[in-house]
Amino acid sequence: MTEIDKSSLEDLKQKVKAKLDETELYNYKGMVSKLLGLTVEVKLPGLKIGDLCYIENFSGEQKPAEVQAFKGEVAQLALLLDGNGIGQGSLVTSTRRPITIPVGDFLLGRLIDPLGNPLDGKPLDTTGAQWRSIEGPPPGPFERPIITEEFSTGVRAIDGCMTMGCGQRLGLFAGSGVGKSTLLGMIARNSDADVNVVALIGERGREVKEFIEDSLGDVGMAKSVLVCSTGDQPPLIRQKALLTATAVCEYFRDQGKKVFLMTDTVTRCAMAGREVGLSLGEPPTMKGYPPSIFSWLQKVLERAGNSPKGSITALYTVLMEGDDISDPIVDIVRGIVDGHIFLSRKVAEANHYPAIDVLGSISRLMSSIATPEHKQAAAKLRTIMSLYRENKDLIDVGMYQPGSNPRLDTAIEMMPKINAFLQQRTEESVTMEGTIGQLVDMMQGVEI
């Protein structure tokens, strides 16, 4: 036998040994001892936090559940889907691994659930797919390249006044019915991202198809992956939607792609986490949220950003119930992300879309990635808008006399041009260069 043959045989032995070490030669099964709501108590050796298990109901169906906690020798599992047909004595089998999903280019243009199953009625060809856990660590703080490149969203108000960088995370804060989904669709169609990943969490069932056909369209859908969990589904599967979308982003980022993650909404994801935490006996804190949900949000949102291979730029939508900016989820997300965009109901009521409150919105990285001319023009625009807002009541009732304040005269003259710049039709496509050039030209020679 030649040396090459010996080497090949030794390699084969090592591979066989490694495969045997991975293979379960026996498989324990436990039994359900208690079922309360969507929480199942099971006695089964070898379980650990995060393991995916399957519970066999009395009809023979396998119901997925995840290990969440331990109470003495009993493991507490949360059902991912419904628990129909499960009762005392139902058999439980552990996969001994966390939830994993298939990832690859075959996901582009597809709609999947948080477990990686297709929802658009077509089979998913996973030939050659990588399998990735939906849980994962964020890039190390010293591994993250500094954000220096501008990210074009294709929306003038954002690119001109609160410019995003590749790898930046922004929060989109809004009440209901002010145009969040429409704005997300505009960005998905017009941004310069290679891949869009959209997490639709807790949406109404009818809104999913509307978002795909009306907001995304064929152009946006072609470079997008949608992860959806509707509001009628159990809380744990809704909470996992954000993790699954982030794992899909990480796959494309590792391919060197420029990825854009949009989440609608983080609030409903946090509400799902609140239901899970309270059902497991966690103590409620602010607005009933258990303490774990705040650290969980910090961990998940940190997974976006730059890595040595690519970038994940993220826009996390936060629903402000009753337009309440003091909501704990609003506060925690605003403290984590690198800037915030507020959608204003007053602006929307004036038929001004996108209904962005420019003065209430900011990108913390704009000052380090924008050119001096761009920053100067954006600062002038903000100054004019602030001056006009302070005196709007006087102007509206006719109490202001033109000529008494030259700066305010300039603001009154410029506001129609500024409003025209900030408004944008949903089908209108713009570039970053065109937006900056238009803004600089508009503010050229303006003294304020």
C-alpha positions in Angstrom: 0.0 0.0 0.0 1.4 3.4 -1.0 1.8 6.3 1.3 -1.0 8.1 -0.5 -3.3 5.1 0.0 -2.5 5.0 3.7 -3.1 8.7 4.1 -6.5 8.5 2.3 -7.5 5.5 4.4 -6.5 7.3 7.6 -8.6 10.4 6.5 -11.6 8.1 5.8 -11.2 6.5 9.3 -11.3 9.9 10.9 -14.4 11.0 9.0 -16.2 7.7 9.9 -15.2 8.1 13.5 -16.4 11.7 13.6 -19.7 10.7 12.0 -20.2 7.9 14.5 -19.5 10.3 17.4 -22.2 12.6 16.1 -24.8 9.8 15.6 -27.2 9.1 18.4 -27.0 5.3 19.0 -30.1 5.5 21.2 -32.8 8.1 21.7 -34.6 8.8 24.9 -38.3 9.6 24.9 -40.1 11.4 27.7 -43.7 12.0 28.5 -45.8 15.1 29.0 -46.8 15.4 32.7 -48.5 18.8 32.6 -49.9 21.2 29.9 -50.9 24.7 30.8 -51.8 27.0 27.9 -48.8 26.7 25.6 -46.4 25.6 28.3 -45.6 21.8 28.6 -43.8 20.1 31.4 -41.7 17.1 30.5 -39.3 14.7 32.2 -36.6 13.7 29.7 -32.9 13.2 30.4 -30.3 15.3 28.5 -32.4 18.3 27.7 -30.8 21.7 27.6 -32.1 25.3 27.1 -32.9 26.0 23.4 -33.3 22.3 22.3 -36.0 21.7 19.7 -38.3 18.9 20.7 -41.2 17.2 19.1 -44.3 16.1 21.0 -46.4 13.4 19.5 -50.1 14.0 20.0 -52.7 11.2 20.1 -53.3 11.5 16.4 -49.6 10.9 15.6 -48.8 14.5 14.6 -45.4 15.9 15.7 -45.8 19.3 17.5 -42.6 21.3 17.8 -41.7 22.9 21.1 -38.6 24.5 22.6 -37.0 24.0 26.0 -37.3 27.3 27.9 -36.6 26.6 31.5 -36.2 23.9 34.2 -38.2 23.5 37.4 -36.3 20.9 39.5 -36.1 17.7 37.3 -38.9 18.9 35.1 -38.2 20.8 31.8 -40.6 23.5 30.7 -41.2 23.6 27.0 -43.1 26.3 25.0 -45.1 25.1 22.0 -44.1 26.7 18.7 -47.4 25.9 17.1 -50.7 24.8 18.4 -51.0 22.0 21.0 -54.1 20.3 19.6 -54.3 16.7 20.6 -51.5 16.8 23.2 -52.4 15.3 26.6 -50.8 13.7 29.6 -48.6 10.8 28.5 -47.9 12.2 25.0 -44.4 11.1 23.9 -41.6 13.7 23.6 -38.4 13.4 21.6 -35.5 15.8 21.6 -33.5 16.7 18.5 -30.7 17.7 20.9 -30.0 20.9 18.8 -31.6 24.3 18.5 -34.0 25.4 15.7 -32.1 25.4 12.4 -33.2 26.6 9.0 -31.9 26.0 5.4 -30.3 29.1 3.9 -29.1 29.8 0.4 -29.8 31.8 -2.7 -33.0 29.8 -3.2 -34.6 31.9 -0.5 -34.7 35.0 -2.7 -38.2 35.9 -3.8 -39.7 33.5 -1.2 -42.0 33.7 1.8 -41.1 31.4 4.7 -42.1 30.9 8.3 -39.8 31.2 11.3 -39.0 27.4 11.0 -37.9 27.8 7.4 -41.0 26.2 5.8 -42.4 27.9 2.6 -45.6 29.8 3.0 -46.2 30.7 -0.7 -47.5 27.3 -1.8 -44.4 26.3 -3.7 -41.8 23.7 -2.5 -38.4 24.9 -1.3 -35.5 23.3 -3.2 -32.9 23.0 -0.4 -30.4 21.0 -2.5 -26.9 22.1 -1.4 -28.4 24.3 1.3 -26.5 25.3 4.5 -28.2 24.7 7.7 -27.9 27.5 10.2 -29.1 27.9 13.8 -31.5 30.9 14.2 -29.5 31.7 17.4 -26.1 33.3 16.9 -23.6 35.6 18.5 -23.1 39.2 17.3 -19.8 40.1 15.6 -17.1 40.9 18.2 -16.7 44.6 19.0 -13.2 44.7 17.7 -14.1 42.7 14.6 -16.6 45.3 13.3 -15.3 47.6 10.6 -16.0 51.3 11.2 -19.1 52.5 9.3 -17.8 54.9 6.5 -20.0 54.1 3.5 -23.4 55.8 2.9 -26.4 53.6 2.4 -29.0 54.8 -0.1 -32.6 54.1 0.9 -34.1 55.8 -2.2 -36.2 58.0 0.1 -35.2 61.7 -0.2 -36.2 62.7 3.4 -34.0 59.9 4.8 -31.0 60.2 2.5 -31.0 64.0 2.6 -31.7 64.7 6.3 -30.8 61.6 8.3 -28.3 59.7 6.1 -27.8 56.0 7.0 -24.5 54.2 6.8 -23.9 50.6 5.7 -24.1 48.5 8.8 -26.1 51.1 10.8 -29.3 50.3 12.8 -32.1 52.7 12.9 -35.5 52.6 14.7 -38.6 53.6 12.8 -41.1 54.8 15.4 -44.8 55.3 14.5 -48.4 54.9 15.6 -50.8 52.8 13.6 -51.9 53.9 10.1 -49.3 56.5 9.3 -47.5 54.7 6.5 -44.9 52.4 8.0 -45.5 49.5 5.6 -45.6 51.8 2.6 -42.3 53.4 3.6 -40.7 49.9 4.1 -41.9 48.9 0.6 -40.4 52.0 -0.9 -37.0 51.4 0.7 -37.1 47.7 -0.3 -37.7 48.6 -4.0 -35.3 51.6 -4.2 -32.4 50.9 -1.8 -28.9 49.9 -3.1 -28.9 46.7 -1.0 -28.1 43.5 -2.7 -30.6 41.6 -0.5 -33.6 42.7 1.5 -34.8 40.5 4.4 -38.2 41.5 5.8 -39.6 40.1 9.1 -43.4 40.5 9.3 -44.2 39.8 12.9 -47.8 39.7 14.3 -49.3 41.1 11.1 -52.9 40.6 10.1 -53.2 37.7 7.7 -54.6 39.9 4.9 -51.7 42.4 5.1 -49.0 39.9 4.1 -50.2 39.5 0.5 -50.9 43.3 0.3 -47.4 44.0 1.4 -45.9 41.7 -1.2 -48.1 42.9 -4.1 -48.6 46.6 -3.3 -45.6 47.6 -1.2 -42.8 45.4 -2.6 -44.0 44.6 -6.1 -42.1 42.4 -8.5 -38.9 44.5 -8.4 -38.7 44.5 -4.6 -39.7 40.9 -4.2 -37.0 39.6 -6.6 -34.2 40.6 -4.2 -36.1 40.0 -1.0 -36.7 37.2 1.5 -39.8 37.5 3.7 -40.1 35.8 7.1 -43.7 35.9 8.3 -45.5 35.0 11.5 -49.1 36.3 11.7 -50.8 37.6 14.8 -53.0 34.5 15.2 -50.0 32.2 15.8 -48.6 31.3 19.2 -46.3 33.8 20.9 -43.0 31.8 20.7 -43.2 31.4 16.9 -43.8 35.1 16.6 -40.8 35.9 18.7 -38.6 33.5 16.6 -39.5 35.4 13.4 -36.9 38.1 14.2 -34.2 35.5 15.0 -34.9 33.7 11.7 -34.8 36.9 9.7 -31.5 37.8 11.4 -30.0 34.4 10.7 -31.0 34.7 7.0 -29.3 38.1 6.9 -26.1 36.7 8.5 -25.9 34.0 5.7 -26.0 36.6 2.9 -23.7 38.9 4.8 -21.1 36.1 5.1 -21.4 35.8 1.2 -20.1 39.4 1.1 -23.5 40.9 0.3 -24.9 44.3 1.4 -28.0 43.2 3.3 -30.9 45.3 4.5 -33.0 44.0 7.3 -36.5 45.4 7.9 -38.6 44.4 10.9 -42.3 45.2 11.2 -42.6 45.3 14.2 -40.3 44.9 17.1 -43.1 45.8 19.5 -45.2 42.8 18.5 -42.1 40.6 18.9 -41.6 42.0 22.4 -45.2 41.4 23.2 -44.8 37.8 22.1 -41.8 37.5 24.4 -43.8 39.0 27.2 -46.5 36.2 26.8 -43.8 33.5 26.8 -42.0 35.0 29.9 -45.1 35.4 32.0 -46.4 31.9 31.1 -43.1 30.6 32.5 -43.5 32.5 35.8 -41.2 35.4 35.2 -42.0 38.5 37.3 -43.6 41.4 35.3 -41.9 44.8 35.4 -42.7 47.9 33.3 -46.0 47.5 31.4 -46.0 43.8 32.3 -42.7 43.0 30.4 -40.5 40.5 32.1 -36.8 41.5 32.7 -35.5 39.0 30.2 -37.2 40.7 27.2 -34.9 43.8 27.5 -31.7 41.8 27.5 -33.1 39.6 24.7 -33.7 42.6 22.5 -30.2 44.0 23.2 -28.7 40.7 22.1 -30.8 40.3 18.9 -30.4 43.8 17.7 -26.6 43.7 18.2 -26.4 40.9 15.6 -26.9 43.4 12.8 -24.1 45.6 11.7 -20.8 45.3 9.8 -18.6 42.2 9.8 -15.3 41.7 8.0 -17.2 39.9 5.2 -20.3 42.1 4.6 -22.9 44.4 6.2 -26.4 44.2 7.7 -28.1 47.6 7.7 -31.2 47.4 9.8 -34.4 49.3 10.2 -36.5 48.2 13.2 -40.1 49.4 13.2 -41.5 50.1 16.7 -45.3 50.6 17.1 -46.1 53.4 19.5 -49.5 52.5 21.0 -51.5 55.7 21.2 -48.5 57.5 19.9 -46.9 57.1 23.4 -43.2 57.8 23.1 -42.6 56.8 26.8 -43.5 53.1 26.1 -40.7 50.9 27.5 -40.1 49.2 24.1 -39.8 52.6 22.4 -37.2 53.6 25.1 -35.1 50.4 25.0 -34.9 50.3 21.2 -34.1 54.0 20.9 -31.3 53.4 23.3 -29.9 50.5 21.4 -30.0 51.7 17.8 -27.9 54.3 16.0 -30.6 56.8 15.3 -34.4 57.1 15.0 -37.0 58.1 12.5 -40.4 59.3 13.8 -43.5 59.1 11.6 -45.9 61.9 12.7 -49.7 61.6 12.6 -50.0 65.4 12.2 -47.7 65.3 9.1 -49.8 62.4 7.7 -53.0 64.3 8.4 -51.7 67.1 6.2 -51.4 64.6 3.4 -47.6 64.8 3.5 -46.0 61.4 2.7 -43.8 59.9 3.7 -45.0 61.3 7.1 -41.5 61.7 8.5 -41.0 64.2 11.4 -37.6 65.5 10.2 -37.0 67.6 13.3 -37.7 64.7 15.6 -35.6 62.2 13.6 -31.8 61.8 13.6 -29.0 59.6 12.3 -26.2 59.4 14.8 -23.7 58.5 12.1 -24.6 61.2 9.5 -22.0 63.6 10.8 -19.2 61.1 10.2 -20.2 59.8 6.8 -21.7 62.8 5.0 -19.7 65.5 3.1 -19.3 69.0 4.6 -21.6 70.5 1.9 -24.3 67.9 2.6 -24.2 68.4 6.3 -24.3 72.2 5.9 -27.3 72.0 3.6 -29.1 69.6 5.9 -28.4 71.9 8.9 -29.9 74.8 7.1 -33.0 72.8 6.2 -33.5 71.8 9.8 -33.0 75.4 11.0 -35.6 76.7 8.5 -38.1 74.1 9.5 -37.6 74.7 13.2 -38.0 78.5 12.8 -41.2 78.0 10.8 -42.6 75.5 13.3 -42.0 77.9 16.2 -44.0 80.7 14.5 -46.5 78.6 12.6 -49.5 79.7 14.7 -48.7 83.4 14.2 -48.3 82.9 10.5 -51.6 80.9 10.2 -53.7 83.5 11.9 -52.2 86.3 10.0 -50.6 88.1 13.0 -47.1 88.0 11.5 -46.1 91.1 9.4 -43.8 90.3 6.6 -40.5 92.2 6.8 -40.4 92.3 10.6 -38.0 89.3 10.8 -35.8 88.6 7.8 -34.9 85.1 9.0 -38.6 84.2 9.3 -39.3 85.7 5.9 -36.6 83.4 4.4 -38.2 80.4 6.2 -41.7 81.3 4.9 -40.3 81.6 1.4 -38.4 78.3 1.5 -41.0 76.1 3.2 -42.9 75.2 0.0 -39.6 74.1 -1.7 -38.6 72.1 1.4 -42.0 70.3 1.6 -41.8 69.5 -2.1 -38.3 68.0 -1.5 -39.5 66.0 1.5 -42.6 64.6 -0.2 -42.2 61.6 -2.5 -44.7 59.4 -4.4 -44.4 55.7 -3.7 -43.5 54.9 -7.3 -40.8 57.6 -7.5 -37.2 56.3 -7.5 -34.3 58.6 -6.6 -30.6 58.1 -6.1 -28.3 59.3 -3.2 -26.3 61.5 -5.6 -29.5 63.1 -7.0 -30.9 63.7 -3.5 -27.8 65.3 -2.1 -27.3 67.4 -5.2 -30.9 68.7 -5.1 -30.6 69.5 -1.4 -27.3 71.4 -1.8 -28.6 73.3 -4.8 -31.8 74.2 -2.9 -29.9 75.6 0.0 -27.2 77.4 -2.1 -27.0 81.0 -1.2 -29.7 80.8 1.6 -28.8 82.8 4.6 -30.5 81.8 7.8 
